[in-house]
Amino acid sequence: MGSCWHQRHATPDQRPAGGWPEDAEVTALCNRRIRPESGELAWLWPTCPECDVAAHVLAGAPMVGSRRPTMPNSLGA
Ligand SMILES: [Zn+2]
C-alpha cells in the first residue's frame, strides 16, 4: 500500500505539542487523508502541487500595486 513516492502535503492542522500520534491522520489542503510525517527526510520530498497552490491561497495573495510610481515634482510656478 501507499504511494510509490512521498510527497509533502500541507495541512492547516496544528501539530500537537509532542508530535503526532503514531496513527494520526490529517486532512491535507488537497483533501487527501495523509499521515503526518515528522521524519528527518520529510523536507526533502517534493511538495504536492495541489497543496502548494492551496497554501498560497491560504497565505493570501500579496498585495501588489499599492506603491505609486514616484512622480517628479514639476509643478513649481
Ligand atoms: Zn497534497
N, CA, C, O and the ligand as a Tripos MOL2 file, in Angstrom:
@<TRIPOS>MOLECULE
protein
  309   307    78     0     0
PROTEIN
NO_CHARGES

@<TRIPOS>ATOM
      1 N           0.8350   -1.1990    0.0000 N.3       1 MET1
      2 CA          0.0000    0.0000    0.0000 C.3       1 MET1
      3 C           0.8620    1.2380    0.0000 C.2       1 MET1
      4 O           2.0590    1.1900    0.2830 O.2       1 MET1
      5 N           0.2380    2.3280   -0.3180 N.am      2 GLY2
      6 CA          0.9620    3.5800   -0.2460 C.3       2 GLY2
      7 C           1.4190    4.0210   -1.6190 C.2       2 GLY2
      8 O           1.4900    3.2370   -2.5660 O.2       2 GLY2
      9 N           1.7220    5.2840   -1.6920 N.am      3 SER3
     10 CA          2.1860    5.8080   -2.9610 C.3       3 SER3
     11 C           3.6290    5.3790   -3.1950 C.2       3 SER3
     12 O           4.3550    5.0480   -2.2580 O.2       3 SER3
     13 N           4.0200    5.3910   -4.4340 N.am      4 CYS4
     14 CA          5.3590    4.9350   -4.7580 C.3       4 CYS4
     15 C           6.3910    6.0020   -4.4070 C.2       4 CYS4
     16 O           7.5830    5.7050   -4.3210 O.2       4 CYS4
     17 N           5.9530    7.2210   -4.2080 N.am      5 TRP5
     18 CA          6.9010    8.2650   -3.8520 C.3       5 TRP5
     19 C           6.2530    9.2220   -2.8700 C.2       5 TRP5
     20 O           5.0860    9.5830   -3.0200 O.2       5 TRP5
     21 N           6.9820    9.6150   -1.9070 N.am      6 HIS6
     22 CA          6.4570   10.5380   -0.9090 C.3       6 HIS6
     23 C           6.2890   11.9190   -1.5100 C.2       6 HIS6
     24 O           7.0900   12.3750   -2.3270 O.2       6 HIS6
     25 N           5.2450   12.5540   -1.0880 N.am      7 GLN7
     26 CA          5.0950   13.9710   -1.3790 C.3       7 GLN7
     27 C           4.7940   14.6820   -0.0840 C.2       7 GLN7
     28 O           4.1570   14.1460    0.8230 O.2       7 GLN7
     29 N           5.2710   15.8970   -0.0290 N.am      8 ARG8
     30 CA          4.9900   16.7050    1.1320 C.3       8 ARG8
     31 C           3.6290   17.3490    0.9500 C.2       8 ARG8
     32 O           3.3920   18.0400   -0.0410 O.2       8 ARG8
     33 N           2.7560   17.1320    1.8790 N.am      9 HIS9
     34 CA          1.4490   17.7650    1.8250 C.3       9 HIS9
     35 C           1.3830   18.8140    2.9230 C.2       9 HIS9
     36 O           2.0360   18.7090    3.9620 O.2       9 HIS9
     37 N           0.5890   19.8100    2.6600 N.am     10 ALA10
     38 CA          0.3940   20.8420    3.6750 C.3      10 ALA10
     39 C          -0.9640   20.6360    4.3230 C.2      10 ALA10
     40 O          -1.9220   20.2100    3.6770 O.2      10 ALA10
     41 N          -1.0270   20.9390    5.5860 N.am     11 THR11
     42 CA         -2.2900   20.8170    6.2960 C.3      11 THR11
     43 C          -2.4640   22.0030    7.2170 C.2      11 THR11
     44 O          -1.4980   22.4790    7.8140 O.2      11 THR11
     45 N          -3.6830   22.4810    7.3350 N.am     12 PRO12
     46 CA         -3.9160   23.5870    8.2820 C.3      12 PRO12
     47 C          -3.9170   23.1110    9.7190 C.2      12 PRO12
     48 O          -3.9040   23.9250   10.6420 O.2      12 PRO12
     49 N          -3.9320   21.8140    9.9190 N.am     13 ASP13
     50 CA         -3.9590   21.2960   11.2830 C.3      13 ASP13
     51 C          -2.6510   21.6160   11.9920 C.2      13 ASP13
     52 O          -1.5620   21.5020   11.4280 O.2      13 ASP13
     53 N          -2.7960   22.0090   13.2160 N.am     14 GLN14
     54 CA         -1.6160   22.3160   14.0150 C.3      14 GLN14
     55 C          -1.0080   21.0320   14.5360 C.2      14 GLN14
     56 O          -1.7070   20.1400   15.0180 O.2      14 GLN14
     57 N           0.2870   20.9580   14.4310 N.am     15 ARG15
     58 CA          0.9840   19.8140   15.0000 C.3      15 ARG15
     59 C           0.8770   19.8910   16.5150 C.2      15 ARG15
     60 O           1.2890   20.8840   17.1140 O.2      15 ARG15
     61 N           0.3340   18.8670   17.1360 N.am     16 PRO16
     62 CA          0.1830   18.9160   18.5960 C.3      16 PRO16
     63 C           1.5310   18.9100   19.2820 C.2      16 PRO16
     64 O           2.5170   18.3740   18.7750 O.2      16 PRO16
     65 N           1.5400   19.5210   20.4470 N.am     17 ALA17
     66 CA          2.7690   19.5170   21.2300 C.3      17 ALA17
     67 C           3.1680   18.0840   21.5220 C.2      17 ALA17
     68 O           2.3560   17.2700   21.9630 O.2      17 ALA17
     69 N           4.4030   17.7970   21.2730 N.am     18 GLY18
     70 CA          4.8640   16.4310   21.4970 C.3      18 GLY18
     71 C           4.7950   15.5860   20.2440 C.2      18 GLY18
     72 O           5.2210   14.4310   20.2380 O.2      18 GLY18
     73 N           4.2460   16.1730   19.1620 N.am     19 GLY19
     74 CA          4.2270   15.4390   17.9010 C.3      19 GLY19
     75 C           2.9270   14.6990   17.6870 C.2      19 GLY19
     76 O           2.0860   14.5750   18.5770 O.2      19 GLY19
     77 N           2.8030   14.2150   16.4690 N.am     20 TRP20
     78 CA          1.5880   13.4980   16.1000 C.3      20 TRP20
     79 C           1.6110   12.1010   16.7070 C.2      20 TRP20
     80 O           2.6680   11.4880   16.8510 O.2      20 TRP20
     81 N           0.4290   11.6120   17.0570 N.am     21 PRO21
     82 CA          0.3480   10.2100   17.4520 C.3      21 PRO21
     83 C           0.7520    9.3170   16.2920 C.2      21 PRO21
     84 O           0.7180    9.7270   15.1310 O.2      21 PRO21
     85 N           1.1250    8.1230   16.6150 N.am     22 GLU22
     86 CA          1.6700    7.2420   15.5930 C.3      22 GLU22
     87 C           0.6620    6.9440   14.4890 C.2      22 GLU22
     88 O           1.0320    6.7700   13.3280 O.2      22 GLU22
     89 N          -0.6090    6.8870   14.8590 N.am     23 ASP23
     90 CA         -1.6330    6.5280   13.8680 C.3      23 ASP23
     91 C          -2.4650    7.7430   13.4660 C.2      23 ASP23
     92 O          -3.5910    7.6040   12.9900 O.2      23 ASP23
     93 N          -1.9040    8.9280   13.6600 N.am     24 ALA24
     94 CA         -2.6560   10.1380   13.3630 C.3      24 ALA24
     95 C          -2.8950   10.2630   11.8610 C.2      24 ALA24
     96 O          -2.0770    9.8470   11.0410 O.2      24 ALA24
     97 N          -4.0340   10.8470   11.5320 N.am     25 GLU25
     98 CA         -4.3160   11.1920   10.1460 C.3      25 GLU25
     99 C          -4.8360   12.6130   10.1300 C.2      25 GLU25
    100 O          -5.5870   13.0300   11.0120 O.2      25 GLU25
    101 N          -4.4270   13.3440    9.1200 N.am     26 VAL26
    102 CA         -4.9150   14.7020    8.9810 C.3      26 VAL26
    103 C          -5.3920   14.8720    7.5560 C.2      26 VAL26
    104 O          -5.0310   14.1070    6.6620 O.2      26 VAL26
    105 N          -6.2170   15.9000    7.3610 N.am     27 THR27
    106 CA         -6.6750   16.1980    6.0180 C.3      27 THR27
    107 C          -5.7700   17.2600    5.4300 C.2      27 THR27
    108 O          -5.6430   18.3600    5.9690 O.2      27 THR27
    109 N          -5.1460   16.9190    4.3240 N.am     28 ALA28
    110 CA         -4.2540   17.8680    3.6810 C.3      28 ALA28
    111 C          -5.0680   18.8940    2.9070 C.2      28 ALA28
    112 O          -6.2730   18.7380    2.7120 O.2      28 ALA28
    113 N          -4.3840   19.9410    2.4730 N.am     29 LEU29
    114 CA         -5.0590   21.0040    1.7340 C.3      29 LEU29
    115 C          -5.6270   20.4980    0.4210 C.2      29 LEU29
    116 O          -6.5340   21.1090   -0.1440 O.2      29 LEU29
    117 N          -5.1010   19.3890   -0.0650 N.am     30 CYS30
    118 CA         -5.6200   18.8120   -1.3030 C.3      30 CYS30
    119 C          -6.7170   17.7910   -1.0160 C.2      30 CYS30
    120 O          -7.1210   17.0240   -1.8890 O.2      30 CYS30
    121 N          -7.1890   17.8020    0.2360 N.am     31 ASN31
    122 CA         -8.2910   16.9530    0.6570 C.3      31 ASN31
    123 C          -7.9300   15.4850    0.7160 C.2      31 ASN31
    124 O          -8.8110   14.6300    0.8070 O.2      31 ASN31
    125 N          -6.6620   15.1890    0.6650 N.am     32 ARG32
    126 CA         -6.2580   13.8130    0.8550 C.3      32 ARG32
    127 C          -6.0750   13.5570    2.3490 C.2      32 ARG32
    128 O          -5.6680   14.4400    3.1040 O.2      32 ARG32
    129 N          -6.3760   12.3660    2.7410 N.am     33 ARG33
    130 CA         -6.0680   11.9690    4.1070 C.3      33 ARG33
    131 C          -4.6310   11.4930    4.1270 C.2      33 ARG33
    132 O          -4.2540   10.5730    3.4020 O.2      33 ARG33
    133 N          -3.8480   12.1210    4.9520 N.am     34 ILE34
    134 CA         -2.4270   11.7950    4.9690 C.3      34 ILE34
    135 C          -2.0080   11.4490    6.3770 C.2      34 ILE34
    136 O          -2.6500   11.8100    7.3630 O.2      34 ILE34
    137 N          -0.9280   10.7500    6.4250 N.am     35 ARG35
    138 CA         -0.2830   10.5080    7.7050 C.3      35 ARG35
    139 C           0.7780   11.5810    7.8690 C.2      35 ARG35
    140 O           1.6830   11.6890    7.0420 O.2      35 ARG35
    141 N           0.6780   12.3620    8.9100 N.am     36 PRO36
    142 CA          1.7050   13.3850    9.1140 C.3      36 PRO36
    143 C           3.0610   12.7440    9.3140 C.2      36 PRO36
    144 O           3.2210   11.7900   10.0760 O.2      36 PRO36
    145 N           4.0090   13.2830    8.6230 N.am     37 GLU37
    146 CA          5.3600   12.7350    8.7110 C.3      37 GLU37
    147 C           6.2370   13.6930    9.4800 C.2      37 GLU37
    148 O           6.2630   14.8920    9.2000 O.2      37 GLU37
    149 N           6.9310   13.1780   10.4200 N.am     38 SER38
    150 CA          7.8470   14.0300   11.1810 C.3      38 SER38
    151 C           9.2790   13.5360   11.0170 C.2      38 SER38
    152 O          10.1720   13.9020   11.7810 O.2      38 SER38
    153 N           9.4750   12.7090   10.0170 N.am     39 GLY39
    154 CA         10.8160   12.1760    9.8010 C.3      39 GLY39
    155 C          11.7760   13.2520    9.3510 C.2      39 GLY39
    156 O          11.3760   14.2970    8.8380 O.2      39 GLY39
    157 N          13.0220   12.9820    9.5490 N.am     40 GLU40
    158 CA         14.0320   13.9760    9.2190 C.3      40 GLU40
    159 C          14.1040   14.2570    7.7250 C.2      40 GLU40
    160 O          14.5430   15.3260    7.3020 O.2      40 GLU40
    161 N          13.6720   13.2920    6.9400 N.am     41 LEU41
    162 CA         13.8170   13.4480    5.4940 C.3      41 LEU41
    163 C          12.5770   14.0310    4.8430 C.2      41 LEU41
    164 O          12.5430   14.2110    3.6260 O.2      41 LEU41
    165 N          11.5660   14.3250    5.6310 N.am     42 ALA42
    166 CA         10.3040   14.7750    5.0450 C.3      42 ALA42
    167 C          10.4820   16.0440    4.2260 C.2      42 ALA42
    168 O           9.8030   16.2460    3.2190 O.2      42 ALA42
    169 N          11.3960   16.8920    4.6640 N.am     43 TRP43
    170 CA         11.5530   18.1730    3.9840 C.3      43 TRP43
    171 C          12.1880   18.0110    2.6100 C.2      43 TRP43
    172 O          12.2130   18.9440    1.8080 O.2      43 TRP43
    173 N          12.7020   16.8050    2.3510 N.am     44 LEU44
    174 CA         13.3290   16.5810    1.0480 C.3      44 LEU44
    175 C          12.3100   16.2100   -0.0180 C.2      44 LEU44
    176 O          12.6100   16.2320   -1.2120 O.2      44 LEU44
    177 N          11.1090   15.8710    0.4180 N.am     45 TRP45
    178 CA         10.1270   15.4160   -0.5530 C.3      45 TRP45
    179 C           9.6060   16.5920   -1.3630 C.2      45 TRP45
    180 O           9.5700   17.7260   -0.8860 O.2      45 TRP45
    181 N           9.2080   16.3080   -2.5770 N.am     46 PRO46
    182 CA          8.5990   17.3710   -3.3780 C.3      46 PRO46
    183 C           7.2400   17.7340   -2.8210 C.2      46 PRO46
    184 O           6.5010   16.8780   -2.3350 O.2      46 PRO46
    185 N           6.9240   19.0040   -2.8980 N.am     47 THR47
    186 CA          5.6420   19.4590   -2.3850 C.3      47 THR47
    187 C           4.5350   19.0570   -3.3410 C.2      47 THR47
    188 O           4.6560   19.2130   -4.5560 O.2      47 THR47
    189 N           3.4700   18.5450   -2.7830 N.am     48 CYS48
    190 CA          2.2910   18.2230   -3.5670 C.3      48 CYS48
    191 C           1.8040   19.4950   -4.2510 C.2      48 CYS48
    192 O           1.5450   20.4890   -3.5730 O.2      48 CYS48
    193 N           1.6730   19.4900   -5.5610 N.am     49 PRO49
    194 CA          1.3160   20.7250   -6.2740 C.3      49 PRO49
    195 C          -0.0260   21.2880   -5.8300 C.2      49 PRO49
    196 O          -0.2030   22.5050   -5.7730 O.2      49 PRO49
    197 N          -0.9610   20.4180   -5.5180 N.am     50 GLU50
    198 CA         -2.2740   20.9050   -5.0850 C.3      50 GLU50
    199 C          -2.1690   21.5970   -3.7300 C.2      50 GLU50
    200 O          -2.7940   22.6310   -3.4940 O.2      50 GLU50
    201 N          -1.3770   21.0140   -2.8530 N.am     51 CYS51
    202 CA         -1.1860   21.6420   -1.5530 C.3      51 CYS51
    203 C          -0.4420   22.9620   -1.7180 C.2      51 CYS51
    204 O          -0.7120   23.9300   -1.0070 O.2      51 CYS51
    205 N           0.4800   22.9910   -2.6450 N.am     52 ASP52
    206 CA          1.2690   24.1950   -2.8620 C.3      52 ASP52
    207 C           0.3570   25.3550   -3.2500 C.2      52 ASP52
    208 O           0.4800   26.4630   -2.7280 O.2      52 ASP52
    209 N          -0.5560   25.0780   -4.1710 N.am     53 VAL53
    210 CA         -1.4840   26.1150   -4.6150 C.3      53 VAL53
    211 C          -2.3780   26.5420   -3.4620 C.2      53 VAL53
    212 O          -2.5710   27.7330   -3.2200 O.2      53 VAL53
    213 N          -2.9190   25.5650   -2.7570 N.am     54 ALA54
    214 CA         -3.8320   25.8780   -1.6660 C.3      54 ALA54
    215 C          -3.1440   26.6730   -0.5750 C.2      54 ALA54
    216 O          -3.7460   27.5570    0.0340 O.2      54 ALA54
    217 N          -1.8870   26.3590   -0.3300 N.am     55 ALA55
    218 CA         -1.1520   27.0630    0.7150 C.3      55 ALA55
    219 C          -0.9680   28.5250    0.3450 C.2      55 ALA55
    220 O          -1.0430   29.4110    1.1970 O.2      55 ALA55
    221 N          -0.7280   28.7620   -0.9290 N.am     56 HIS56
    222 CA         -0.5560   30.1430   -1.3580 C.3      56 HIS56
    223 C          -1.8620   30.9120   -1.2450 C.2      56 HIS56
    224 O          -1.8690   32.0950   -0.9050 O.2      56 HIS56
    225 N          -2.9670   30.2330   -1.5320 N.am     57 VAL57
    226 CA         -4.2680   30.8870   -1.3960 C.3      57 VAL57
    227 C          -4.5340   31.2130    0.0610 C.2      57 VAL57
    228 O          -5.0120   32.2980    0.3890 O.2      57 VAL57
    229 N          -4.2200   30.2650    0.9300 N.am     58 LEU58
    230 CA         -4.4400   30.4790    2.3580 C.3      58 LEU58
    231 C          -3.5930   31.6270    2.8780 C.2      58 LEU58
    232 O          -4.0230   32.4080    3.7270 O.2      58 LEU58
    233 N          -2.3840   31.7110    2.3510 N.am     59 ALA59
    234 CA         -1.4790   32.7540    2.8110 C.3      59 ALA59
    235 C          -1.9440   34.1220    2.3520 C.2      59 ALA59
    236 O          -1.5160   35.1520    2.8730 O.2      59 ALA59
    237 N          -2.8200   34.1120    1.3770 N.am     60 GLY60
    238 CA         -3.3170   35.3860    0.8840 C.3      60 GLY60
    239 C          -2.4260   35.9160   -0.2090 C.2      60 GLY60
    240 O          -1.2000   35.8800   -0.1080 O.2      60 GLY60
    241 N          -3.0490   36.4020   -1.2400 N.am     61 ALA61
    242 CA         -2.2700   36.9580   -2.3240 C.3      61 ALA61
    243 C          -1.5690   38.2180   -1.8410 C.2      61 ALA61
    244 O          -2.1830   39.0760   -1.2070 O.2      61 ALA61
    245 N          -0.3030   38.3220   -2.1380 N.am     62 PRO62
    246 CA          0.4080   39.5380   -1.7170 C.3      62 PRO62
    247 C          -0.1810   40.7620   -2.3930 C.2      62 PRO62
    248 O          -0.5000   40.7610   -3.5820 O.2      62 PRO62
    249 N          -0.3080   41.7750   -1.6110 N.am     63 MET63
    250 CA         -0.8750   42.9990   -2.1530 C.3      63 MET63
    251 C           0.1900   43.7270   -2.9570 C.2      63 MET63
    252 O           1.1700   44.2380   -2.4150 O.2      63 MET63
    253 N          -0.0250   43.7580   -4.2300 N.am     64 VAL64
    254 CA          0.9290   44.4580   -5.0780 C.3      64 VAL64
    255 C           0.2110   45.6240   -5.7300 C.2      64 VAL64
    256 O          -1.0160   45.6540   -5.8200 O.2      64 VAL64
    257 N           0.9800   46.5540   -6.1660 N.am     65 GLY65
    258 CA          0.3940   47.6820   -6.8790 C.3      65 GLY65
    259 C          -0.0280   48.8080   -5.9480 C.2      65 GLY65
    260 O          -0.6270   49.7900   -6.3870 O.2      65 GLY65
    261 N           0.2860   48.6660   -4.6480 N.am     66 SER66
    262 CA         -0.0960   49.7240   -3.7270 C.3      66 SER66
    263 C           0.9180   50.8680   -3.7590 C.2      66 SER66
    264 O           0.6580   51.9740   -3.2860 O.2      66 SER66
    265 N           2.0750   50.5600   -4.3300 N.am     67 ARG67
    266 CA          3.0930   51.6110   -4.4130 C.3      67 ARG67
    267 C           2.8780   52.4310   -5.6660 C.2      67 ARG67
    268 O           2.8570   51.8960   -6.7750 O.2      67 ARG67
    269 N           2.7250   53.6830   -5.4940 N.am     68 ARG68
    270 CA          2.5430   54.5510   -6.6560 C.3      68 ARG68
    271 C           3.9140   54.9460   -7.1770 C.2      68 ARG68
    272 O           4.8550   55.1500   -6.4090 O.2      68 ARG68
    273 N           4.0060   55.0470   -8.4640 N.am     69 PRO69
    274 CA          5.2880   55.4970   -9.0140 C.3      69 PRO69
    275 C           5.6020   56.8980   -8.5390 C.2      69 PRO69
    276 O           4.7230   57.7500   -8.4060 O.2      69 PRO69
    277 N           6.8560   57.1060   -8.2930 N.am     70 THR70
    278 CA          7.2670   58.4140   -7.8080 C.3      70 THR70
    279 C           7.1950   59.4330   -8.9520 C.2      70 THR70
    280 O           7.8290   59.2800   -9.9960 O.2      70 THR70
    281 N           6.4220   60.4470   -8.7180 N.am     71 MET71
    282 CA          6.2860   61.4630   -9.7440 C.3      71 MET71
    283 C           7.2210   62.6240   -9.4430 C.2      71 MET71
    284 O           7.2910   63.1040   -8.3110 O.2      71 MET71
    285 N           7.9130   63.0540  -10.4300 N.am     72 PRO72
    286 CA          8.7630   64.2370  -10.2020 C.3      72 PRO72
    287 C           7.9120   65.4550   -9.9170 C.2      72 PRO72
    288 O           6.9150   65.7190  -10.5890 O.2      72 PRO72
    289 N           8.3310   66.1870   -8.9060 N.am     73 ASN73
    290 CA          7.5710   67.3730   -8.5410 C.3      73 ASN73
    291 C           7.9370   68.5060   -9.4940 C.2      73 ASN73
    292 O           8.9110   69.2320   -9.2900 O.2      73 ASN73
    293 N           7.1340   68.6310  -10.5270 N.am     74 SER74
    294 CA          7.4620   69.6210  -11.5660 C.3      74 SER74
    295 C           6.3720   70.6630  -11.6750 C.2      74 SER74
    296 O           6.1550   71.2610  -12.7280 O.2      74 SER74
    297 N           5.6840   70.8660  -10.5500 N.am     75 LEU75
    298 CA          4.5650   71.8000  -10.5820 C.3      75 LEU75
    299 C           4.9700   73.1980  -10.1400 C.2      75 LEU75
    300 O           4.1220   74.0720   -9.9600 O.2      75 LEU75
    301 N           6.2620   73.4030   -9.9660 N.am     76 GLY76
    302 CA          6.6730   74.7280   -9.4990 C.3      76 GLY76
    303 C           6.3240   75.8030  -10.5090 C.2      76 GLY76
    304 O           6.4810   75.6040  -11.7140 O.2      76 GLY76
    305 N           5.8520   76.9390  -10.0220 N.am     77 ALA77
    306 CA          5.4570   78.0150  -10.9010 C.3      77 ALA77
    307 C           6.6460   78.9220  -11.2260 C.2      77 ALA77
    308 O           6.4960   79.8960  -11.9650 O.2      77 ALA77
    309 ZN         -1.3760   17.4730   -1.0850 Zn       78 ZN78
@<TRIPOS>BOND
     1     1     2 1
     2     2     3 1
     3     3     4 2
     4     3     5 am
     5     5     6 1
     6     6     7 1
     7     7     8 2
     8     7     9 am
     9     9    10 1
    10    10    11 1
    11    11    12 2
    12    11    13 am
    13    13    14 1
    14    14    15 1
    15    15    16 2
    16    15    17 am
    17    17    18 1
    18    18    19 1
    19    19    20 2
    20    19    21 am
    21    21    22 1
    22    22    23 1
    23    23    24 2
    24    23    25 am
    25    25    26 1
    26    26    27 1
    27    27    28 2
    28    27    29 am
    29    29    30 1
    30    30    31 1
    31    31    32 2
    32    31    33 am
    33    33    34 1
    34    34    35 1
    35    35    36 2
    36    35    37 am
    37    37    38 1
    38    38    39 1
    39    39    40 2
    40    39    41 am
    41    41    42 1
    42    42    43 1
    43    43    44 2
    44    43    45 am
    45    45    46 1
    46    46    47 1
    47    47    48 2
    48    47    49 am
    49    49    50 1
    50    50    51 1
    51    51    52 2
    52    51    53 am
    53    53    54 1
    54    54    55 1
    55    55    56 2
    56    55    57 am
    57    57    58 1
    58    58    59 1
    59    59    60 2
    60    59    61 am
    61    61    62 1
    62    62    63 1
    63    63    64 2
    64    63    65 am
    65    65    66 1
    66    66    67 1
    67    67    68 2
    68    67    69 am
    69    69    70 1
    70    70    71 1
    71    71    72 2
    72    71    73 am
    73    73    74 1
    74    74    75 1
    75    75    76 2
    76    75    77 am
    77    77    78 1
    78    78    79 1
    79    79    80 2
    80    79    81 am
    81    81    82 1
    82    82    83 1
    83    83    84 2
    84    83    85 am
    85    85    86 1
    86    86    87 1
    87    87    88 2
    88    87    89 am
    89    89    90 1
    90    90    91 1
    91    91    92 2
    92    91    93 am
    93    93    94 1
    94    94    95 1
    95    95    96 2
    96    95    97 am
    97    97    98 1
    98    98    99 1
    99    99   100 2
   100    99   101 am
   101   101   102 1
   102   102   103 1
   103   103   104 2
   104   103   105 am
   105   105   106 1
   106   106   107 1
   107   107   108 2
   108   107   109 am
   109   109   110 1
   110   110   111 1
   111   111   112 2
   112   111   113 am
   113   113   114 1
   114   114   115 1
   115   115   116 2
   116   115   117 am
   117   117   118 1
   118   118   119 1
   119   119   120 2
   120   119   121 am
   121   121   122 1
   122   122   123 1
   123   123   124 2
   124   123   125 am
   125   125   126 1
   126   126   127 1
   127   127   128 2
   128   127   129 am
   129   129   130 1
   130   130   131 1
   131   131   132 2
   132   131   133 am
   133   133   134 1
   134   134   135 1
   135   135   136 2
   136   135   137 am
   137   137   138 1
   138   138   139 1
   139   139   140 2
   140   139   141 am
   141   141   142 1
   142   142   143 1
   143   143   144 2
   144   143   145 am
   145   145   146 1
   146   146   147 1
   147   147   148 2
   148   147   149 am
   149   149   150 1
   150   150   151 1
   151   151   152 2
   152   151   153 am
   153   153   154 1
   154   154   155 1
   155   155   156 2
   156   155   157 am
   157   157   158 1
   158   158   159 1
   159   159   160 2
   160   159   161 am
   161   161   162 1
   162   162   163 1
   163   163   164 2
   164   163   165 am
   165   165   166 1
   166   166   167 1
   167   167   168 2
   168   167   169 am
   169   169   170 1
   170   170   171 1
   171   171   172 2
   172   171   173 am
   173   173   174 1
   174   174   175 1
   175   175   176 2
   176   175   177 am
   177   177   178 1
   178   178   179 1
   179   179   180 2
   180   179   181 am
   181   181   182 1
   182   182   183 1
   183   183   184 2
   184   183   185 am
   185   185   186 1
   186   186   187 1
   187   187   188 2
   188   187   189 am
   189   189   190 1
   190   190   191 1
   191   191   192 2
   192   191   193 am
   193   193   194 1
   194   194   195 1
   195   195   196 2
   196   195   197 am
   197   197   198 1
   198   198   199 1
   199   199   200 2
   200   199   201 am
   201   201   202 1
   202   202   203 1
   203   203   204 2
   204   203   205 am
   205   205   206 1
   206   206   207 1
   207   207   208 2
   208   207   209 am
   209   209   210 1
   210   210   211 1
   211   211   212 2
   212   211   213 am
   213   213   214 1
   214   214   215 1
   215   215   216 2
   216   215   217 am
   217   217   218 1
   218   218   219 1
   219   219   220 2
   220   219   221 am
   221   221   222 1
   222   222   223 1
   223   223   224 2
   224   223   225 am
   225   225   226 1
   226   226   227 1
   227   227   228 2
   228   227   229 am
   229   229   230 1
   230   230   231 1
   231   231   232 2
   232   231   233 am
   233   233   234 1
   234   234   235 1
   235   235   236 2
   236   235   237 am
   237   237   238 1
   238   238   239 1
   239   239   240 2
   240   239   241 am
   241   241   242 1
   242   242   243 1
   243   243   244 2
   244   243   245 am
   245   245   246 1
   246   246   247 1
   247   247   248 2
   248   247   249 am
   249   249   250 1
   250   250   251 1
   251   251   252 2
   252   251   253 am
   253   253   254 1
   254   254   255 1
   255   255   256 2
   256   255   257 am
   257   257   258 1
   258   258   259 1
   259   259   260 2
   260   259   261 am
   261   261   262 1
   262   262   263 1
   263   263   264 2
   264   263   265 am
   265   265   266 1
   266   266   267 1
   267   267   268 2
   268   267   269 am
   269   269   270 1
   270   270   271 1
   271   271   272 2
   272   271   273 am
   273   273   274 1
   274   274   275 1
   275   275   276 2
   276   275   277 am
   277   277   278 1
   278   278   279 1
   279   279   280 2
   280   279   281 am
   281   281   282 1
   282   282   283 1
   283   283   284 2
   284   283   285 am
   285   285   286 1
   286   286   287 1
   287   287   288 2
   288   287   289 am
   289   289   290 1
   290   290   291 1
   291   291   292 2
   292   291   293 am
   293   293   294 1
   294   294   295 1
   295   295   296 2
   296   295   297 am
   297   297   298 1
   298   298   299 1
   299   299   300 2
   300   299   301 am
   301   301   302 1
   302   302   303 1
   303   303   304 2
   304   303   305 am
   305   305   306 1
   306   306   307 1
   307   307   308 2
@<TRIPOS>SUBSTRUCTURE
     1 MET1         2 RESIDUE 1 A MET
     2 GLY2         6 RESIDUE 1 A GLY
     3 SER3        10 RESIDUE 1 A SER
     4 CYS4        14 RESIDUE 1 A CYS
     5 TRP5        18 RESIDUE 1 A TRP
     6 HIS6        22 RESIDUE 1 A HIS
     7 GLN7        26 RESIDUE 1 A GLN
     8 ARG8        30 RESIDUE 1 A ARG
     9 HIS9        34 RESIDUE 1 A HIS
    10 ALA10       38 RESIDUE 1 A ALA
    11 THR11       42 RESIDUE 1 A THR
    12 PRO12       46 RESIDUE 1 A PRO
    13 ASP13       50 RESIDUE 1 A ASP
    14 GLN14       54 RESIDUE 1 A GLN
    15 ARG15       58 RESIDUE 1 A ARG
    16 PRO16       62 RESIDUE 1 A PRO
    17 ALA17       66 RESIDUE 1 A ALA
    18 GLY18       70 RESIDUE 1 A GLY
    19 GLY19       74 RESIDUE 1 A GLY
    20 TRP20       78 RESIDUE 1 A TRP
    21 PRO21       82 RESIDUE 1 A PRO
    22 GLU22       86 RESIDUE 1 A GLU
    23 ASP23       90 RESIDUE 1 A ASP
    24 ALA24       94 RESIDUE 1 A ALA
    25 GLU25       98 RESIDUE 1 A GLU
    26 VAL26      102 RESIDUE 1 A VAL
    27 THR27      106 RESIDUE 1 A THR
    28 ALA28      110 RESIDUE 1 A ALA
    29 LEU29      114 RESIDUE 1 A LEU
    30 CYS30      118 RESIDUE 1 A CYS
    31 ASN31      122 RESIDUE 1 A ASN
    32 ARG32      126 RESIDUE 1 A ARG
    33 ARG33      130 RESIDUE 1 A ARG
    34 ILE34      134 RESIDUE 1 A ILE
    35 ARG35      138 RESIDUE 1 A ARG
    36 PRO36      142 RESIDUE 1 A PRO
    37 GLU37      146 RESIDUE 1 A GLU
    38 SER38      150 RESIDUE 1 A SER
    39 GLY39      154 RESIDUE 1 A GLY
    40 GLU40      158 RESIDUE 1 A GLU
    41 LEU41      162 RESIDUE 1 A LEU
    42 ALA42      166 RESIDUE 1 A ALA
    43 TRP43      170 RESIDUE 1 A TRP
    44 LEU44      174 RESIDUE 1 A LEU
    45 TRP45      178 RESIDUE 1 A TRP
    46 PRO46      182 RESIDUE 1 A PRO
    47 THR47      186 RESIDUE 1 A THR
    48 CYS48      190 RESIDUE 1 A CYS
    49 PRO49      194 RESIDUE 1 A PRO
    50 GLU50      198 RESIDUE 1 A GLU
    51 CYS51      202 RESIDUE 1 A CYS
    52 ASP52      206 RESIDUE 1 A ASP
    53 VAL53      210 RESIDUE 1 A VAL
    54 ALA54      214 RESIDUE 1 A ALA
    55 ALA55      218 RESIDUE 1 A ALA
    56 HIS56      222 RESIDUE 1 A HIS
    57 VAL57      226 RESIDUE 1 A VAL
    58 LEU58      230 RESIDUE 1 A LEU
    59 ALA59      234 RESIDUE 1 A ALA
    60 GLY60      238 RESIDUE 1 A GLY
    61 ALA61      242 RESIDUE 1 A ALA
    62 PRO62      246 RESIDUE 1 A PRO
    63 MET63      250 RESIDUE 1 A MET
    64 VAL64      254 RESIDUE 1 A VAL
    65 GLY65      258 RESIDUE 1 A GLY
    66 SER66      262 RESIDUE 1 A SER
    67 ARG67      266 RESIDUE 1 A ARG
    68 ARG68      270 RESIDUE 1 A ARG
    69 PRO69      274 RESIDUE 1 A PRO
    70 THR70      278 RESIDUE 1 A THR
    71 MET71      282 RESIDUE 1 A MET
    72 PRO72      286 RESIDUE 1 A PRO
    73 ASN73      290 RESIDUE 1 A ASN
    74 SER74      294 RESIDUE 1 A SER
    75 LEU75      298 RESIDUE 1 A LEU
    76 GLY76      302 RESIDUE 1 A GLY
    77 ALA77      306 RESIDUE 1 A ALA
    78 ZN78       309 GROUP 0 **** ****
